[in-house]
Amino acid sequence: MPQFTFYTLYLAAWIAVAANGVAQQISFARDVQPLLAKRCFACHGPAEQEAGVAFHVREAAVAKSDSGHFPIVPDNPAASELLHRVSAIDESERMPPEGPRLSAPDIALLTKWIQQGAVYEQHWAFVAPVRKAPPEIQNTGQVRNEIDQFVLSRLKQAGIEPSPEASPEKLLRRVYLDLTGLLPPEQEVEQLDNEDPELAYEKTIDQLLASKHFGERWGRHWLDLARYADTFGYERDDVRPNAWRYRDWVIRSFNQNQPYDQFVTEQLAGDLLNAPSQDQQIATGLHRMNIKNNESGINKEDYRNREIVDRVNTTGTALLGLTIGCAQCHSHKYDPISQSEYYQFYAFFNNAAESDIDIEGTSEEKARYEAAKATYDAHAKRLETRKTNIEAMLKHKTPQEWSMSLGDKSAESFFEVFDINDQLKSAIAALVAEPSSQSEAVVRFWNSLNSQLDDTRREIRQLSEEHRHLPKPGIMTVTESNQDRRNTHVLLRGDFKQKGTMVSEATPVVLNPLKRRAETGDRLDLARWIVSCDNPLTARVAVNHIWQHLFGNGLVTTADNFGIQGQPPSHPELLDWLAVEFMESGWDRKRLIRTILMSATYRQDSVHRPSSGEQTDPVEIDPENRLLWRQSRYRLEAEIVRDLFLDAGGLLHRAIGGPTIFPELPSGVSDLGYKYKTHWLLSDKPDRYRRGMYIHFKRTNPYPSLVMFDGPESNLCQATRNRSNTPLQALTALNDPVFVECAQSLGRQLAMTAETDECRIHRLFHVCLNRSPEPFEEQVLLNFLNEERLSWSQHSDDAVAFVGDYGDDSVPSDELAAWISVARSVLNLDEFITRE
């Protein structure tokens, strides 16, 4: 490449440095490594070193390439082939060969880094967090705690002002939704004007953190990581009747504010603690939530290996924020995790065995099981009797031969197990009384015996599968096998049949050292290594999860990937401050959440403010709000959408924990299961109105409204849910049976009150949106109400059908229908299912 061209681009790069304010001291881990990983590592990284060039380690980057050039010459940008290639005009020389050219600021960054000596330091996430003093802020009126100092400092650097504090009504709704996933009571909204805002806010937070519903809200977050479901998955997708006990343990853990290190330890190794309690054994159900293939004829060793791989990958994602699973078939292409280290991690789980333990259960649980068992036994006996009768009949050649061997007593027994009509009963009775007689009905029945036998045998097989559905009290645990222990080998290309070098339990060298209690390690050693204050990842990952649930995005937006390919933290010093604060507080989750909620950063309004005067529009500087110049506005999770409808409609049953529920299901949905159909027996009231997290979750046929609103996929650990916006969501909120019933209930409450229309509309807004309507909103709804009154009065039969079971003799059906329509319209506002 001609020198003048290089120096021309070199000069342009330095101009870009000045224009874009590249930091005086370049950090490899923060600034350079993400760029190289994104644009260069595919060909010149851990997996591929084309032309003998690699940039993931300094020794390779400064070594002579196959062509005789030096990719990087520290302190000498002009001699560095890397800069010649990324600046090349000739497309045949330009690197990277695919995709857009590196921008001038990117080239400037590399140039200055090389000039500063091309220093490589460890990736930020692999260095233990250090608490730094928060930056000094001149305008202390904008600061409520240390979080704000970090955030305001970054905003000042970017030339952005923070947003003002949200209104008391909006803050009240926000903290209720964030901490319990429920609506604030109407009376609390009405009392806001009579209380000191600061005292009321702090009091509300403390009340909600102490609420039993806090554990439901935050336990559901964890269950996404735990890949919780009530069935095994795969083709059969049989039910796990006691999976809910793990779910309830998670809820209790959050409500009791169990320290996070204990929370993690009990889930990974509760069975290995001294004299483990029943709760500690239930906690190990974390690694019973994986999908499991119960089909006959499978290769059990193959699927056993798949389950261990899933446990390893889930542990890596949920607790360490690492894509450790990428090292299953080969060494990780980006992070310093070798394939050998992957199987050393795998070895911790290689001798973990599944164990189902019967427990006494409560009196209600025992009664439920005994009633279900009696029904099951009666059905099984009926089918066996039918099968025996058919087989006995088929030994005879004709109906007459059979009838000659059949007495009156046998005929009565026969009638009990066959679903036959009166005509056939009469014909068979006549045949028994007079064997020489024969009727058309008996012949048809006789000719159907073979197909009936096939059907009966199929029902018996199906019934045997349903034995799993019986709610026998028990817990699903993981235990350690102490006999016939397995050796662990590196599996070549991840194939369980290709065993390579034997390895023992160990953790990645790049992280903190493992301390074993004995010569070989076990899951308890692993758990204590993960929750060690020396581990650089655990506290950061946990803090980031909490931040994500309170702001819509984490400080690290790739919550499942803190590795080199993940996004760097938007506020690294804040993340580390929070991580150290979390550990030094004794891993106190509620305290950390409270600290965040008390900050001015959390309390900001979420409304985008347009630019004014000389200030630049913040969206132009920070379109994704990574610098936190406002709060986030986003649609709530699937379960919470349903909870809010039930809450507003006055139907929500607030019982905590217990077996799964089966709410009303749109017709035909249960028939969509791949092989074994879901036995969807509608729960009695009020159980069917319990919260969405208690709905029976069948992996192959999940509850439809949860699917529509991006419920968890549950087959894999999920650190972040998708958020889509589709027409099907609006149609579901309008027409799903549960959502319609909520509108019916709310509309009935409004119609039954002795108030003016205006007062009713104000109450509707307070219940659903926790605010008063604007004058134009009130007028729109009043007009709509009168239009609906007129329409329904002209279609009285339709009004009766629309009101359904929520009719009342004291109010005409057309009036009830009109208020249901109004309630339905407000319940279907975007604002209702959105967290502001």
C-alpha positions in Angstrom: 0.0 0.0 0.0 1.5 3.4 -0.9 2.8 5.3 2.1 1.0 8.6 1.3 -2.3 6.8 1.3 -1.7 5.3 4.7 -0.6 8.5 6.2 -3.6 10.3 4.7 -5.9 7.9 6.5 -3.7 8.0 9.6 -4.2 11.8 9.6 -8.0 11.3 9.1 -8.0 8.9 12.1 -6.4 11.4 14.3 -8.9 14.0 13.2 -11.6 11.5 14.2 -9.9 11.1 17.6 -10.2 14.8 18.3 -13.7 15.0 17.0 -15.0 12.1 18.9 -13.1 12.5 22.1 -11.3 9.1 22.2 -10.1 8.6 25.8 -6.4 9.7 26.4 -5.5 6.2 27.8 -6.9 3.3 25.7 -8.0 0.2 27.5 -7.6 -3.1 25.6 -10.3 -4.8 27.5 -12.8 -2.0 27.4 -12.1 -0.3 24.0 -10.0 -2.6 21.7 -10.9 -6.2 22.5 -14.7 -5.8 21.7 -13.7 -4.3 18.3 -11.2 -7.1 17.5 -13.7 -9.7 18.7 -16.5 -8.3 16.5 -14.5 -7.7 13.3 -11.3 -9.8 13.4 -11.5 -12.9 15.7 -13.6 -15.0 13.2 -10.4 -15.3 11.1 -7.7 -14.3 13.5 -8.8 -15.5 16.9 -8.8 -18.5 19.2 -10.3 -20.9 16.6 -8.8 -19.7 13.3 -5.4 -18.1 12.7 -5.4 -17.4 9.0 -1.9 -16.5 7.6 -0.5 -17.2 11.0 -2.2 -14.1 12.5 -4.1 -14.0 15.8 -5.2 -11.0 17.9 -6.7 -12.7 21.0 -3.3 -12.9 22.8 -0.4 -10.4 22.6 2.3 -13.0 21.9 0.6 -14.0 18.6 -0.4 -10.4 17.7 3.2 -9.1 17.8 4.7 -12.2 16.2 5.8 -12.4 12.5 3.0 -13.7 10.2 3.3 -16.2 7.4 3.9 -13.4 5.0 6.8 -12.0 7.0 4.9 -8.9 8.4 4.3 -8.0 12.0 0.6 -7.5 12.6 1.2 -5.2 15.6 4.4 -3.4 16.3 4.1 -1.8 19.8 4.8 1.9 19.9 5.0 2.0 16.1 1.6 2.3 14.3 3.3 3.0 10.9 5.1 -0.4 11.0 1.9 -2.3 12.1 0.4 -4.4 9.2 -2.9 -4.3 11.0 -3.3 -0.6 10.4 -2.2 -0.9 6.8 -4.8 -3.5 6.1 -7.7 -1.9 7.8 -6.9 1.4 6.0 -6.3 -0.2 2.6 -7.9 1.4 -0.4 -7.4 -1.7 -2.5 -10.3 -4.1 -1.8 -8.1 -7.1 -2.3 -5.9 -6.0 0.6 -8.5 -4.4 2.8 -9.4 -6.1 6.1 -11.8 -7.3 7.2 -12.6 -8.6 3.7 -16.4 -8.8 4.4 -18.7 -6.3 5.9 -18.2 -2.5 6.1 -14.8 -0.8 6.5 -13.7 0.1 9.9 -14.7 3.6 10.7 -12.2 6.4 11.1 -12.8 6.5 14.9 -12.2 2.7 15.1 -8.9 3.1 13.2 -8.0 6.0 15.4 -8.6 3.8 18.4 -6.3 1.1 17.2 -3.7 3.6 16.2 -3.5 5.3 19.5 -3.6 1.9 21.4 -0.6 0.7 19.4 1.2 4.0 19.9 0.6 3.5 23.7 2.4 0.2 23.5 -0.5 -2.2 22.5 -0.9 -3.3 26.1 -3.2 -6.3 26.6 -5.0 -6.6 29.9 -7.4 -9.1 31.1 -11.1 -8.9 30.1 -12.9 -6.6 32.5 -15.4 -9.4 33.7 -12.5 -11.7 34.7 -11.1 -9.2 37.1 -12.6 -9.0 40.6 -14.8 -5.9 41.1 -13.3 -3.1 43.2 -15.5 -0.4 44.9 -14.4 3.0 43.7 -15.6 6.2 45.4 -18.5 7.7 43.5 -17.7 10.8 41.4 -18.2 14.2 43.0 -21.4 16.0 41.8 -21.8 19.7 42.0 -25.6 19.7 41.8 -26.3 17.7 44.9 -30.0 18.3 44.6 -30.1 15.7 41.9 -28.5 13.0 44.1 -30.3 10.7 46.4 -27.6 8.1 46.8 -24.3 6.9 45.3 -26.0 5.4 42.2 -27.0 8.8 41.1 -23.4 10.1 41.4 -22.2 7.5 38.9 -25.1 8.1 36.5 -25.0 11.9 36.6 -21.2 11.9 36.0 -21.7 9.9 32.8 -24.6 12.1 31.7 -22.5 15.3 32.3 -19.7 13.9 30.1 -22.3 13.3 27.3 -23.9 16.7 27.8 -27.3 15.2 28.8 -29.5 16.3 31.6 -31.4 13.7 33.6 -35.2 13.5 33.4 -37.4 15.0 36.1 -38.9 12.8 38.7 -42.1 10.9 37.7 -45.4 12.0 39.3 -46.4 10.3 42.6 -49.1 8.4 40.8 -46.7 7.0 38.2 -44.1 6.1 40.8 -46.7 4.3 42.9 -47.8 2.2 40.0 -44.2 1.6 39.0 -43.0 0.2 42.3 -46.2 -1.9 42.7 -45.6 -3.4 39.2 -41.8 -3.9 39.8 -42.1 -5.4 43.3 -45.3 -7.4 43.2 -46.6 -7.3 39.7 -50.0 -6.1 40.9 -51.9 -2.9 40.8 -51.9 -0.4 43.7 -55.2 -0.4 45.6 -57.5 2.4 44.5 -57.5 4.0 48.0 -53.7 4.4 47.9 -54.0 6.4 44.7 -56.6 8.6 46.3 -54.5 9.2 49.4 -51.5 10.5 47.5 -52.5 14.1 47.9 -52.7 13.8 51.6 -49.2 12.4 52.3 -45.7 13.6 52.2 -44.4 12.2 48.9 -41.0 11.2 50.1 -42.3 9.4 53.3 -45.1 7.8 51.4 -42.7 6.5 48.7 -40.3 5.0 51.2 -43.1 3.5 53.2 -44.6 1.9 50.1 -41.3 0.3 49.1 -40.8 -1.2 52.6 -44.4 -2.5 52.6 -44.0 -4.1 49.1 -40.6 -5.7 50.0 -42.4 -7.3 52.9 -45.4 -8.4 50.9 -45.9 -12.1 50.2 -46.4 -11.2 46.6 -42.8 -9.9 46.3 -41.6 -13.5 46.2 -44.0 -14.4 43.4 -42.9 -11.5 41.3 -39.2 -12.0 41.8 -39.4 -15.7 42.0 -40.8 -15.8 38.5 -37.8 -13.9 37.3 -35.5 -16.7 38.6 -37.7 -19.4 37.2 -36.9 -18.1 33.7 -33.2 -18.9 34.5 -34.1 -22.2 36.0 -36.1 -23.3 32.9 -39.1 -24.1 35.1 -42.0 -26.1 33.6 -44.5 -28.6 34.9 -43.7 -31.3 32.2 -40.6 -33.2 31.0 -40.6 -32.0 27.4 -39.9 -34.0 24.3 -42.5 -36.0 22.5 -44.3 -37.5 25.4 -44.0 -34.4 27.6 -45.4 -36.2 30.7 -46.4 -34.1 33.7 -44.1 -33.6 36.7 -46.7 -33.5 39.4 -44.4 -32.2 42.1 -42.3 -29.7 40.1 -44.3 -26.9 41.8 -42.6 -27.6 45.1 -39.4 -26.2 43.7 -41.3 -23.1 42.4 -42.7 -22.6 45.9 -39.3 -22.9 47.4 -38.1 -20.1 45.2 -41.0 -17.9 46.2 -40.3 -18.6 49.9 -36.6 -17.9 49.4 -37.3 -14.4 48.0 -39.9 -13.6 50.6 -37.6 -14.7 53.5 -34.8 -12.7 51.9 -32.5 -15.7 51.9 -29.0 -14.4 51.2 -28.1 -15.0 47.6 -25.0 -17.1 48.4 -27.2 -19.5 50.4 -29.8 -19.4 47.6 -27.2 -20.5 45.1 -25.5 -23.1 47.3 -28.7 -24.9 48.2 -29.8 -25.2 44.6 -26.5 -26.6 43.5 -25.6 -28.7 46.5 -28.4 -28.7 49.1 -28.2 -32.4 49.4 -24.5 -32.2 50.3 -25.0 -29.9 53.3 -24.8 -31.4 56.8 -28.2 -33.0 57.7 -30.0 -31.3 54.8 -33.5 -30.2 55.5 -36.4 -31.0 53.2 -36.3 -27.4 51.9 -32.6 -27.8 51.0 -33.4 -31.0 49.2 -36.2 -29.3 47.3 -33.8 -26.6 46.3 -31.7 -29.0 44.3 -34.8 -29.2 42.0 -33.0 -26.5 40.0 -31.3 -29.2 38.0 -34.4 -31.4 37.8 -36.1 -28.7 35.7 -34.2 -29.7 32.6 -36.1 -31.3 29.7 -36.0 -35.1 29.9 -36.8 -37.8 27.3 -38.9 -40.6 28.8 -39.6 -42.3 25.5 -38.9 -46.0 25.3 -36.1 -47.1 23.0 -33.9 -44.1 23.5 -30.1 -44.3 24.1 -30.1 -43.6 27.8 -26.4 -42.6 27.9 -26.9 -40.2 25.1 -29.8 -38.4 26.9 -28.0 -38.6 30.2 -25.1 -36.7 28.6 -27.5 -34.1 27.2 -29.0 -33.5 30.6 -25.6 -33.0 32.2 -24.6 -30.6 29.4 -27.8 -28.7 30.1 -27.0 -28.5 33.8 -23.5 -27.2 33.0 -24.7 -24.6 30.5 -27.5 -23.4 32.8 -25.1 -23.0 35.7 -22.8 -21.0 33.5 -25.5 -18.8 32.1 -27.6 -18.2 35.2 -24.8 -17.7 37.7 -21.7 -16.7 35.8 -23.1 -15.0 32.8 -20.8 -17.1 30.5 -21.5 -18.9 27.3 -19.6 -21.9 28.7 -21.6 -24.2 26.4 -19.6 -23.0 23.4 -16.7 -25.1 24.7 -18.6 -28.4 24.6 -17.4 -29.5 21.2 -14.1 -27.4 20.9 -12.3 -24.7 22.9 -14.3 -21.5 23.2 -13.6 -19.3 20.2 -13.6 -16.0 22.1 -13.4 -16.6 25.9 -10.5 -18.3 27.6 -12.3 -21.5 28.3 -10.8 -24.7 26.8 -12.7 -27.8 26.0 -10.8 -29.6 28.7 -12.0 -27.0 31.2 -15.6 -27.5 30.0 -15.5 -31.2 30.9 -13.7 -30.5 34.2 -16.8 -28.3 35.0 -19.0 -31.1 33.6 -17.4 -33.6 36.1 -19.0 -31.8 39.0 -22.4 -33.0 37.7 -21.3 -36.4 36.3 -22.2 -38.3 39.4 -25.3 -36.4 40.3 -28.3 -38.7 40.4 -32.0 -37.9 40.2 -34.1 -38.9 43.2 -37.8 -38.7 43.8 -38.7 -38.8 47.5 -42.2 -39.4 48.8 -43.2 -37.1 51.6 -46.2 -37.0 54.0 -47.6 -33.8 52.6 -50.5 -31.8 54.1 -53.9 -33.3 54.9 -55.3 -31.5 51.9 -52.6 -33.0 49.7 -53.1 -36.5 51.0 -56.9 -36.2 50.5 -56.4 -34.9 47.0 -54.1 -37.9 46.2 -56.3 -40.5 47.7 -59.4 -39.2 45.8 -57.4 -39.1 42.5 -56.0 -42.6 43.2 -59.5 -44.0 43.8 -60.7 -42.5 40.5 -57.7 -43.9 38.7 -58.1 -47.4 40.2 -61.8 -47.5 39.4 -61.1 -46.5 35.8 -58.2 -49.0 35.5 -60.4 -51.8 36.9 -63.2 -51.0 34.5 -60.8 -51.1 31.5 -59.3 -54.4 32.6 -62.7 -55.9 33.0 -63.8 -54.7 29.6 -60.6 -56.1 28.0 -61.2 -59.5 29.8 -64.8 -59.6 28.6 -63.9 -58.8 25.0 -61.1 -61.4 25.0 -63.5 -64.0 26.4 -66.2 -63.2 23.9 -63.8 -63.4 21.0 -63.0 -67.0 21.9 -66.5 -67.9 20.7 -67.2 -68.0 17.0 -70.7 -66.5 17.1 -72.9 -64.4 19.4 -75.0 -67.5 20.0 -72.0 -69.5 21.4 -71.1 -66.6 23.7 -74.6 -66.2 25.0 -74.9 -69.9 25.8 -72.0 -69.4 28.2 -73.3 -66.2 29.7 -75.6 -66.1 32.7 -77.7 -63.2 34.1 -75.0 -62.2 36.6 -72.3 -62.1 33.9 -74.6 -60.0 31.8 -75.1 -57.4 34.5 -71.3 -57.2 35.0 -70.9 -56.9 31.2 -73.3 -54.0 31.1 -71.3 -52.1 33.8 -68.1 -51.9 31.7 -69.5 -51.3 28.3 -71.0 -48.0 27.2 -74.0 -49.4 25.4 -77.5 -48.0 24.8 -80.8 -49.4 26.0 -81.6 -51.0 22.6 -78.4 -53.0 22.7 -79.0 -53.9 26.3 -82.4 -55.3 25.4 -81.0 -57.2 22.4 -78.3 -58.8 24.5 -80.7 -59.6 27.3 -82.9 -61.3 24.7 -80.0 -63.2 23.3 -79.0 -64.4 26.8 -82.6 -65.5 27.5 -83.0 -67.2 24.1 -79.6 -68.1 22.6 -81.2 -69.0 19.3 -82.4 -65.5 18.8 -80.2 -62.9 17.1 -80.7 -59.2 16.4 -79.0 -56.7 14.1 -77.8 -54.6 17.0 -76.0 -57.6 18.6 -74.3 -58.5 15.3 -73.1 -55.0 14.8 -71.8 -54.9 18.3 -70.1 -58.4 17.8 -68.4 -57.2 14.6 -66.9 -54.2 16.4 -65.2 -56.3 19.1 -61.8 -56.4 17.5 -61.6 -52.6 17.1 -63.0 -52.2 20.7 -60.2 -54.5 22.0 -57.6 -52.3 20.2 -59.2 -49.1 21.6 -59.3 -50.6 25.1 -55.7 -51.7 25.1 -54.7 -48.2 23.9 -56.7 -46.7 26.7 -55.0 -49.0 29.2 -51.6 -47.9 27.9 -52.6 -44.3 28.0 -53.9 -44.7 31.6 -50.6 -46.2 32.7 -48.9 -43.0 31.5 -51.4 -41.0 33.5 -50.2 -42.6 36.7 -47.5 -39.9 36.7 -50.3 -37.3 36.9 -51.5 -38.6 40.3 -50.6 -35.9 42.9 -48.8 -38.1 45.3 -46.9 -35.8 47.7 -43.2 -35.9 46.9 -40.1 -33.9 46.0 -37.8 -34.0 43.1 -34.1 -33.8 44.1 -30.6 -34.3 43.0 -28.3 -36.5 45.1 -24.6 -37.6 44.8 -23.8 -41.1 43.8 -21.1 -42.5 46.1 -20.9 -46.0 44.5 -19.8 -47.0 41.0 -18.8 -43.4 40.4 -18.2 -42.5 36.8 -15.0 -41.1 35.3 -15.2 -38.0 33.2 -13.6 -37.7 29.8 -13.3 -35.0 27.3 -15.9 -35.9 24.6 -14.4 -35.4 21.2 -16.6 -33.0 19.2 -19.1 -33.3 22.1 -20.0 -36.9 21.0 -20.7 -39.0 24.1 -19.4 -42.1 22.2 -16.0 -40.5 21.6 -14.1 -40.4 24.9 -10.8 -38.5 25.0 -8.6 -37.6 27.9 -9.9 -38.3 31.4 -10.3 -35.2 33.6 -11.3 -34.4 37.2 -13.4 -31.7 38.7 -12.0 -28.2 38.2 -13.0 -24.7 37.3 -11.7 -22.3 34.5 -8.2 -21.1 35.3 -9.1 -17.6 34.2 -11.3 -17.2 37.3 -10.7 -17.5 41.0 -9.0 -20.7 42.2 -11.2 -23.6 43.4 -10.9 -24.8 47.0 -11.7 -28.4 47.5 -12.8 -30.0 50.8 -11.2 -33.3 49.7 -8.9 -34.7 47.0 -11.8 -34.7 44.5 -14.3 -31.9 44.2 -18.0 -32.0 44.3 -21.0 -29.8 43.7 -20.7 -28.2 47.2 -17.1 -27.1 46.3 -18.5 -25.7 43.0 -21.2 -23.8 44.8 -18.8 -22.3 47.3 -16.5 -21.3 44.4 -19.3 -19.6 42.6 -20.4 -17.6 45.6 -16.9 -16.8 46.8 -16.3 -13.0 47.1 -13.2 -13.7 45.0 -15.3 -14.8 42.0 -15.3 -11.8 39.6 -18.6 -12.8 37.9 -21.2 -14.0 40.4 -22.1 -10.7 42.1 -21.9 -8.7 38.9 -24.2 -11.1 37.1 -26.7 -11.1 40.0 -26.7 -7.3 40.3 -27.2 -7.0 36.5 -30.2 -9.3 36.6 -31.8 -7.1 39.3 -31.0 -3.9 37.4 -32.5 -5.4 34.3 -35.8 -6.1 36.0 -35.9 -2.5 37.3 -34.8 -0.7 34.2 -35.8 -2.9 31.3 -32.1 -3.5 30.4 -29.1 -4.5 32.5 -26.0 -2.3 32.9 -24.6 -5.1 30.7 -27.3 -5.6 28.0 -26.1 -9.1 27.2 -27.2 -10.5 30.6 -26.3 -14.1 29.5 -22.8 -13.2 28.2 -20.3 -11.3 30.2 -17.5 -12.7 28.0 -15.6 -11.0 25.2 -18.4 -11.2 22.7 -20.9 -9.6 25.2 -21.6 -5.9 25.5 -19.4 -4.0 28.0 -21.2 -2.4 30.9 -22.6 1.1 30.3 -21.4 2.1 33.8 -18.6 -0.2 34.8 -17.7 1.6 38.0 -21.4 1.6 39.1 -21.7 -2.1 38.3 -18.6 -2.9 40.4 -19.8 -0.6 43.2 -23.2 -2.4 43.3 -21.5 -5.8 43.2 -19.2 -5.1 46.1 -22.1 -3.5 48.0 -24.1 -6.6 47.4 -21.4 -9.0 48.7 -20.6 -6.8 51.7 -24.2 -6.6 52.7 -24.3 -10.4 53.1 -25.7 -10.9 49.7 -28.9 -9.1 50.8 -31.2 -9.0 47.7 -34.0 -6.9 49.2 -31.5 -4.3 50.5 -29.9 -4.0 47.0 -33.4 -3.6 45.4 -34.3 -1.0 47.9 -31.1 0.9 47.3 -31.8 1.1 43.6 -35.5 2.1 44.1 -34.5 4.9 46.4 -32.2 6.5 43.8 -33.2 9.5 41.7 -32.1 7.5 38.7 -34.9 5.0 39.2 -37.5 7.6 40.0 -37.0 9.5 36.7 -39.9 9.9 34.3 -40.0 7.6 31.4 -41.4 10.1 28.9 -39.1 11.1 26.1 -38.5 14.8 26.3 -37.9 16.8 23.1 -34.9 19.0 22.8 -35.4 22.6 23.9 -33.2 25.7 23.6 -29.5 24.9 23.1 -29.7 21.4 24.5 -29.4 18.5 22.0 -32.1 15.9 21.9 -30.8 13.1 24.2 -32.1 10.6 21.6 -29.6 11.8 19.1 -26.7 11.2 21.6 -28.0 8.1 23.3 -30.9 6.6 21.4 -31.0 3.4 23.5 -30.9 5.2 26.8 -27.8 3.3 27.8 -26.7 6.4 29.9 -30.0 6.3 31.8 -31.2 9.8 31.1 -34.8 8.6 31.7 -36.6 5.5 33.0 -37.7 2.8 30.7 -41.2 2.2 29.4 -42.0 -1.4 28.4 -44.8 -3.9 28.1 -45.1 -6.2 31.1 -44.5 -9.9 31.0 -47.1 -12.4 30.0 -48.0 -13.7 33.4 -48.3 -10.1 34.8 -50.6 -9.0 31.9 -53.1 -11.7 32.9 -52.6 -10.9 36.6 -53.4 -7.2 36.0 -56.6 -8.1 34.2 -57.7 -10.4 37.0 -56.7 -7.7 39.6 -58.6 -4.9 37.9 -61.6 -7.2 37.4 -61.7 -8.0 41.1 -61.3 -11.7 40.3 -57.7 -12.3 41.4 -57.3 -15.1 44.0 -54.2 -14.2 45.9 -53.3 -17.6 47.5 -49.6 -18.2 47.5 -48.1 -21.4 46.2 -49.5 -24.9 45.8 -50.2 -27.2 42.8 -50.7 -25.8 39.3 -54.0 -24.5 38.1 -56.0 -25.0 34.9 -57.8 -21.8 34.0 -60.3 -21.5 31.2 -58.8 -22.4 27.9 -59.8 -21.4 24.4 -61.6 -24.3 22.7 -59.4 -26.7 20.7 -56.1 -25.7 22.3 -55.7 -28.9 24.3 -55.9 -30.9 21.1 -52.8 -29.3 19.7 -50.4 -31.4 21.8 -48.1 -33.4 19.6 -48.8 -36.8 21.0 -50.2 -37.1 24.5 -53.0 -34.6 24.9 -53.1 -32.2 27.8 -55.6 -33.3 30.4 -57.0 -29.8 31.0 -59.6 -30.2 33.7 -60.8 -26.7 34.5 -59.9 -25.7 38.0 -62.7 -24.8 40.4 -63.3 -21.2 41.5 -61.5 -19.3 42.9 -58.4 -21.4 42.1 -58.8 -20.7 38.3 -58.2 -17.0 39.1 -54.8 -17.4 40.7 -51.7 -15.7 39.3 -50.3 -16.6 35.9 -47.1 -18.1 37.4 -49.3 -21.0 38.8 -50.8 -22.0 35.4 -49.9 -25.5 34.4 -47.0 -25.1 32.0 -46.8 -27.8 29.4 -43.7 -27.4 27.3 -45.1 -28.7 24.0 -48.4 -27.0 24.4 -48.1 -23.9 26.7 -51.1 -21.8 27.8 -51.9 -19.6 24.7 -52.1 -16.2 26.3 -48.6 -16.7 27.8 -47.3 -17.6 24.3 -48.9 -14.5 22.8 -47.2 -12.2 25.3 -43.7 -13.8 24.9 -43.8 -16.1 27.9 -40.6 -18.1 28.6 -39.7 -20.9 26.2 -38.5 -23.0 29.3 -36.5 -25.6 27.5 -33.3 -23.6 28.1 -32.1 -21.1 30.6 -33.4 -17.7 29.6 -31.7 -14.6 31.0 -33.8 -12.1 29.1 -37.3 -12.4 27.7 -38.2 -11.2 24.2 -40.6 -8.3 23.9 -42.7 -8.2 20.8 -45.6 -6.1 19.7 -48.1 -8.0 17.5 -51.8 -7.7 16.5 -52.3 -11.1 18.1 -51.7 -9.6 21.5 -54.5 -7.1 21.0 -56.8 -9.8 19.8 -55.9 -12.0 22.8 -56.6 -9.2 25.2 -59.9 -8.6 23.6 -61.2 -12.1 23.1 -59.4 -14.6 25.4 -62.0 -16.1 27.7 -60.2 -15.0 30.9 -59.7 -11.5 29.7 -63.3 -11.2 28.6 -64.5 -12.4 32.0 -62.4 -9.8 33.7 -64.0 -7.1 31.6 -67.4 -8.5 32.5 -66.6 -8.5 36.2 -65.2 -4.9 36.1 -68.1 -3.6 34.0 -70.6 -5.2 36.4 -69.0 -3.5 39.4 -69.2 -0.1 37.6 -72.8 -0.6 36.6 -73.9 -1.6 40.1 -72.5 1.5 41.8 -74.9 4.4 42.6 -72.7 7.0 41.0 -72.8 9.4 38.1 -71.3 8.2 34.8 -68.5 10.7 35.3 -67.7 9.2 38.8 -67.7 5.7 37.4 -65.3 6.6 34.7 -63.0 8.3 37.2 -63.1 5.1 39.3 -62.4 3.0 36.2 -59.2 5.0 35.6 -58.1 4.8 39.2 -58.6 1.1 39.2 -56.9 0.3 35.9 -54.4 3.2 35.3 -54.0 4.5 38.8 -54.7 8.1 37.7 -57.6 10.4 36.9 -58.7 10.8 33.3 -57.8 13.8 31.3 -60.9 15.9 30.3 -60.7 14.7 26.7 -60.4 11.1 27.8 -63.4 11.4 30.0 -65.5 12.9 27.2 -64.4 10.2 24.7 -65.5 7.5 27.1 -68.8 9.2 27.9 -69.6 9.4 24.2 -68.6 5.8 23.8 -70.8 4.7 26.7 -73.9 6.4 25.3 -73.2 4.9 21.9 -72.9 1.4 23.5 -76.1 1.9 25.4 -78.0 2.7 22.3 -76.5 -0.2 20.3 -77.1 -2.8 23.0 -80.7 -1.6 23.6 -81.3 -2.4 20.0 -79.8 -5.9 20.3 -81.1 -7.1 23.6 -80.5 -10.8 23.0 -76.9 -10.1 22.1 -76.6 -8.0 25.3 -77.7 -11.0 27.4 -75.2 -13.2 25.7 -72.4 -10.6 26.1 -73.1 -10.2 29.8 -73.1 -13.9 30.4 -72.9 -15.1 33.9 -72.4 -11.5 35.1 -76.0 -10.5 34.6 -78.0 -9.1 37.5 -81.8 -8.6 37.7 -81.3 -5.1 39.3 -79.6 -3.7 36.2 -80.8 -4.1 32.6 -78.6 -6.3 30.4 -78.1 -3.5 27.9 -76.8 -1.2 30.6 -74.5 -3.9 31.9 -73.2 -4.6 28.4 -72.5 -0.9 27.8 -70.3 -0.7 31.0 -68.6 -4.0 30.1 -67.7 -2.5 26.7 -66.3 0.6 28.4 -64.3 -1.4 30.9 -63.0 -3.6 28.0 -61.8 -0.6 26.1 -59.7 0.7 29.1 -58.4 -2.7 29.9 -57.1 -3.0 26.3 -55.2 0.3 26.4 -51.5 0.0 25.8 -51.1 2.0 29.0 -52.8 -0.7 31.1 -50.3 -3.4 30.2 -47.3 -1.1 30.2 -44.8 -0.3 33.0 -44.0 3.4 32.8 
